[in-house]
């Protein structure tokens, strides 16, 4: 599912959420293999890259349940 982007000088708003545009270079073989994987799963390059980034972030970022931010109420005070 494609989302509407609104350009803001290098920053984009995606459904009301601010987003950054990321660009990189791939070797020809990396690109070919990546495209093959995407075609098998019927994904766009954007969707495949989002999945890869989401997976890496979820695997590497650990949430500390004792973090005061997680125990704060909606109004900014600890519960």
Residue frames as a rotation matrix with the C-alpha (Angstrom) as fourth column:
UNK 1
0.579 0.815 0.000 0.00
0.815 -0.579 0.000 0.00
0.000 0.000 -1.000 0.00
UNK 2
-0.395 -0.725 0.564 1.50
0.718 -0.627 -0.303 3.31
0.573 0.285 0.768 -1.07
UNK 3
0.185 0.395 -0.900 1.27
0.860 -0.508 -0.046 6.31
-0.475 -0.766 -0.434 1.24
UNK 4
0.735 0.119 0.667 0.92
0.484 -0.781 -0.395 9.90
0.474 0.613 -0.632 0.12
UNK 5
-0.144 -0.851 -0.505 4.04
0.967 -0.229 0.109 12.02
-0.208 -0.473 0.856 0.63
UNK 6
0.927 0.311 0.208 4.11
0.342 -0.930 -0.136 15.77
0.151 0.198 -0.969 1.05
UNK 7
0.086 -0.990 0.113 7.54
0.836 0.010 -0.549 17.26
0.542 0.142 0.828 0.35
UNK 8
0.983 0.134 -0.124 8.95
0.182 -0.775 0.605 19.69
-0.015 -0.617 -0.787 2.89
UNK 9
0.611 -0.792 0.019 12.44
-0.714 -0.561 -0.419 20.51
0.342 0.242 -0.908 1.58
UNK 10
-0.399 -0.818 -0.413 14.13
-0.560 0.575 -0.597 17.12
0.726 -0.007 -0.688 2.03
UNK 11
-0.919 0.248 0.305 11.76
-0.152 0.490 -0.858 16.02
-0.363 -0.835 -0.413 4.79
UNK 12
-0.635 0.729 -0.257 8.49
-0.206 0.160 0.965 14.31
0.745 0.666 0.049 3.96
UNK 13
-0.486 0.603 0.633 5.23
-0.795 -0.004 -0.607 14.03
-0.364 -0.798 0.481 5.86
UNK 14
-0.778 0.247 -0.577 3.81
-0.120 0.844 0.523 10.51
0.616 0.476 -0.627 5.66
UNK 15
0.095 0.928 -0.360 0.23
0.471 0.276 0.838 10.41
0.877 -0.249 -0.411 6.88
UNK 16
0.822 0.294 0.487 1.00
-0.171 -0.689 0.705 13.15
0.543 -0.663 -0.516 9.40
UNK 17
0.778 -0.626 -0.047 4.32
0.328 0.342 0.881 11.62
-0.536 -0.701 0.471 10.56
UNK 18
0.597 -0.642 -0.480 7.61
-0.768 -0.631 -0.111 13.30
-0.232 0.435 -0.870 9.67
UNK 19
0.798 -0.334 0.501 9.93
0.376 0.927 0.018 11.06
-0.471 0.174 0.865 7.65
UNK 20
0.090 -0.855 -0.511 13.46
-0.574 -0.463 0.675 11.25
-0.814 0.233 -0.533 6.23
UNK 21
0.936 0.082 -0.341 14.41
-0.342 0.435 -0.833 10.19
0.080 0.897 0.436 2.73
UNK 22
0.269 -0.855 0.443 17.34
-0.324 0.353 0.878 7.73
-0.907 -0.380 -0.182 2.68
UNK 23
0.864 -0.074 -0.498 19.52
-0.485 0.144 -0.862 7.02
0.135 0.987 0.088 -0.34
UNK 24
0.264 -0.808 0.526 22.32
-0.382 0.413 0.827 4.48
-0.886 -0.419 -0.200 -0.82
UNK 25
0.063 -0.343 -0.937 24.42
-0.982 0.148 -0.120 2.66
0.180 0.928 -0.328 -3.43
UNK 26
0.566 0.085 0.820 24.34
-0.313 0.942 0.118 -1.08
-0.763 -0.323 0.560 -4.07
UNK 27
-0.672 -0.740 -0.039 26.68
-0.414 0.332 0.847 -3.25
-0.614 0.585 -0.529 -6.06
UNK 28
-0.369 0.527 -0.765 25.09
-0.876 0.077 0.476 -4.65
0.310 0.846 0.434 -9.24
UNK 29
-0.626 0.077 -0.776 24.93
0.065 0.997 0.046 -8.18
0.777 -0.022 -0.629 -7.77
UNK 30
-0.903 0.315 -0.292 23.39
0.292 -0.048 -0.955 -6.97
-0.315 -0.948 -0.049 -4.51
UNK 31
-0.511 0.728 -0.456 20.74
-0.717 -0.654 -0.240 -5.05
-0.473 0.205 0.857 -6.45
UNK 32
-0.424 0.320 -0.847 19.97
-0.656 0.537 0.531 -8.01
0.624 0.781 -0.018 -8.73
UNK 33
-0.763 0.082 -0.641 19.56
0.382 0.858 -0.344 -10.39
0.522 -0.508 -0.686 -5.78
UNK 34
-0.836 0.462 -0.297 17.47
0.052 -0.472 -0.880 -7.88
-0.547 -0.751 0.370 -3.84
UNK 35
-0.436 0.680 -0.590 15.17
-0.892 -0.411 0.187 -7.31
-0.115 0.608 0.786 -6.84
UNK 36
-0.546 0.202 -0.813 14.75
-0.234 0.895 0.380 -11.09
0.804 0.398 -0.441 -7.26
UNK 37
-0.853 0.210 -0.478 13.71
0.521 0.398 -0.755 -11.43
0.032 -0.893 -0.449 -3.61
UNK 38
-0.694 0.602 -0.395 11.29
-0.333 -0.755 -0.565 -8.53
-0.639 -0.261 0.724 -3.94
UNK 39
-0.453 0.519 -0.725 9.72
-0.831 0.049 0.554 -9.96
0.323 0.853 0.409 -7.09
UNK 40
-0.707 0.160 -0.688 9.17
0.208 0.978 0.013 -13.34
0.675 -0.134 -0.725 -5.39
UNK 41
-0.642 0.432 -0.633 7.37
0.708 0.018 -0.706 -11.58
-0.293 -0.902 -0.318 -2.54
UNK 42
0.032 0.648 0.761 5.63
0.846 -0.423 0.324 -9.07
0.532 0.634 -0.562 -4.83
UNK 43
0.472 0.016 -0.882 7.11
0.673 -0.653 0.348 -6.11
-0.570 -0.757 -0.319 -2.97
UNK 44
0.882 -0.247 0.401 8.32
0.095 -0.741 -0.664 -2.74
0.461 0.624 -0.631 -4.22
UNK 45
-0.157 -0.987 -0.047 11.87
0.467 -0.032 -0.884 -1.58
0.870 -0.160 0.466 -3.48
UNK 46
-0.327 0.096 0.940 10.43
-0.614 -0.778 -0.134 0.87
0.719 -0.621 0.313 -0.93
UNK 47
0.707 0.675 0.212 8.45
-0.617 0.441 0.652 -1.89
0.346 -0.592 0.728 0.82
UNK 48
0.661 -0.523 -0.538 11.46
0.447 0.851 -0.278 -4.23
0.603 -0.057 0.796 0.87
UNK 49
-0.404 -0.842 0.357 13.75
0.202 -0.463 -0.863 -1.59
0.892 -0.277 0.357 2.31
UNK 50
-0.002 0.486 0.874 11.17
-0.826 -0.494 0.272 -0.65
0.564 -0.721 0.402 4.98
UNK 51
0.908 0.342 -0.241 10.90
-0.189 0.849 0.493 -4.33
0.374 -0.402 0.836 5.96
UNK 52
0.244 -0.909 -0.337 14.69
0.603 0.415 -0.681 -4.65
0.759 -0.038 0.650 6.18
UNK 53
-0.510 -0.412 0.755 15.01
-0.226 -0.783 -0.579 -1.50
0.830 -0.466 0.306 8.29
UNK 54
0.376 0.743 0.554 12.12
-0.799 -0.043 0.600 -2.49
0.470 -0.668 0.577 10.56
UNK 55
0.837 -0.091 -0.540 13.67
0.205 0.967 0.154 -5.93
0.508 -0.239 0.828 11.10
UNK 56
-0.153 -0.987 -0.048 17.09
0.521 -0.040 -0.853 -4.50
0.840 -0.156 0.520 11.94
UNK 57
-0.396 0.067 0.916 15.66
-0.563 -0.805 -0.185 -1.92
0.725 -0.589 0.357 14.34
UNK 58
0.646 0.731 0.220 13.47
-0.642 0.364 0.675 -4.47
0.413 -0.577 0.705 16.12
UNK 59
0.681 -0.450 -0.578 16.40
0.448 0.880 -0.157 -6.89
0.579 -0.152 0.801 16.49
UNK 60
-0.295 -0.952 0.080 18.84
0.594 -0.248 -0.765 -4.27
0.748 -0.178 0.639 17.79
UNK 61
-0.492 0.166 0.855 16.73
-0.503 -0.856 -0.123 -1.91
0.711 -0.490 0.504 19.88
UNK 62
-0.438 0.308 -0.845 15.82
0.701 0.705 -0.107 -3.19
0.562 -0.639 -0.525 23.32
UNK 63
0.160 0.580 0.799 13.24
-0.247 -0.760 0.601 -1.48
0.956 -0.294 0.022 25.49
UNK 64
-0.878 -0.423 -0.225 14.06
0.155 0.193 -0.969 -1.05
0.453 -0.886 -0.104 29.17
UNK 65
0.020 0.981 -0.193 10.78
0.629 0.138 0.765 -1.69
0.777 -0.137 -0.614 31.05
UNK 66
0.102 -0.051 -0.993 12.12
0.948 -0.299 0.113 0.50
-0.302 -0.953 0.018 33.90
UNK 67
-0.758 -0.369 0.537 12.47
0.567 -0.781 0.264 3.52
0.322 0.504 0.801 31.58
UNK 68
-0.637 0.518 -0.570 10.54
0.308 -0.507 -0.805 6.40
-0.706 -0.689 0.163 33.26
UNK 69
-0.765 0.354 -0.538 9.14
-0.635 -0.556 0.537 7.40
-0.109 0.752 0.650 29.87
UNK 70
-0.662 0.495 -0.563 7.20
-0.007 0.747 0.665 4.14
0.749 0.444 -0.491 29.72
UNK 71
-0.470 0.492 -0.732 5.64
0.877 0.353 -0.326 4.67
0.098 -0.796 -0.598 33.14
UNK 72
-0.931 0.124 -0.344 4.60
-0.047 -0.973 -0.224 8.27
-0.363 -0.192 0.912 32.51
UNK 73
-0.035 0.981 0.190 0.91
0.600 0.173 -0.781 9.00
-0.799 0.087 -0.595 32.09
UNK 74
0.209 0.214 0.954 -0.47
0.954 -0.259 -0.150 10.89
0.215 0.942 -0.258 29.12
UNK 75
0.918 0.263 0.298 -0.11
0.201 -0.954 0.223 14.10
0.343 -0.145 -0.928 31.07
UNK 76
0.265 -0.933 0.243 3.61
-0.207 -0.301 -0.931 13.71
0.942 0.197 -0.273 31.81
UNK 77
0.030 -0.240 0.970 3.48
-0.995 -0.102 0.006 12.49
0.097 -0.965 -0.242 35.41
UNK 78
-0.846 -0.403 -0.350 4.53
-0.364 0.915 -0.175 9.09
0.391 -0.021 -0.920 36.65
UNK 79
0.113 0.940 -0.322 1.70
-0.311 0.342 0.887 6.68
0.944 0.000 0.330 37.37
